[in-house]
Amino acid sequence: MSVSFTRFAETIHCKEEKRVVSITVKLLLEDCTGTVYFTDIQAQEGDRLTGYTINTETMLQKFRQNNSIVPVRFYNGVVRSSETIILFNLGKTSAGLDCHIYPIQGMQAGGIELSQGAGAHKVKFKDSINPGDTLSLLASTRQCLKNGSLSEKEGFFQYTAASDSKHVVKLEDRKSARVLFEFQEMQEGSERP
């Protein structure tokens, strides 16, 4: 089964002197068949979509402490079957997350999944995996790689939320893999002239 996701963005115009108390979102479908998954809603100030991708109006810059750029953060571990991993992002905003998975045992196509929090922003790797293979899901370059070559995935690139960010790694039952997460913490920069 193949699932394709489409990302929609909409600007809500309101009177600036009034504050927004609530937002209601209704999903309306007509003349269609199949299953629809409605995931991840984000409300933010401004008229440009951001999240972990830099937009063209507000620029992000690498997180600084004492006027020095903080180096890339690395977190690693070993996962057996399923684990929730908490990453600490001390930056001031979300940042793209590069994920590297090194399976210890072979796994079938779709046998490895990543998601965030309670299962949102899920991605599943479509290739079967052998011991010694390397899977890389790179938000920094928008690539999914198996042993350095382009590979197919189903779902989303990952990101770390500012502060603590929960990430679920699911493998085939009783299978293990080493994992490495890396990201550059970010902060808001100056606006374009």
Residue, then its C-alpha position, 0 to 999 in steps of 0.5 A: m500500500s502506498v500513501s502519499f501526503t500533500r502539505f497545505a498552507e493557508t494564511i488567516h487574515c485577522k484584525e491586528e488589534k484583536r487577539v485570536v482566541s480559537i481556530t476551527v479546522k474542518l476537513l471537507l472531501e467530495d467525490c473521492t474514495g480511499t483513506v485520508y490521514f489528517t496529520d500535523i497542524q501548525a499555527q504560527e505568526g506571519d504569512r510564510l510557512t516555516g517549521y524546520t525549513i528556512n523560508t524566504e522572508t525570515m532567515l535562520q542562523k546557526f545557534r550562538q552562545n557567547n558570540s560563537i556558533v554552537p557545533v553540530r549536536f550528535y546523539n547515538g544509541v542502540v534500539r531493540s524493537s522500539e524505543t523513544i529517544i529524547l533529543f535536547n535542542l537548546g536552540k531557539t527554534s526547530a531544526g532539521l534532523d539527520c538520522h542514520i540507522y545501522p541495522i544489526q540484523g536484516m529487516q524486511a521492506g517497511g521494517i524500520e519506522l521513525s516518528q515524533g512524539a505520539g507517532a506524528h510525522k512518521v516515515k517508513f523506509k521502503d527497502s529491505i535492509n541487511p546487516g552492515d547497511t546504512l540508512s540515512l534520512l537527511a533533512s539537511t539535504r532532503q535525501c533518503l539514502k541506503n548505502g550512499s545511494l538514493s532510496e525510497k521512503e514513505g512519509f516525512f523528513q524529521y526535525t527536532a523541536a526546540s527544547d526536548s524533542k521525542h523521537v520514536v524508532k520502531l524496528e521489526d520485533r526483536k531486531s536491533a540497530r545502532v542509531l545516530f541523530e545529528f542536527q545544527e541548533m538554530q535561532e532566528g536571524s535578521e530579516r532580508p532587506 
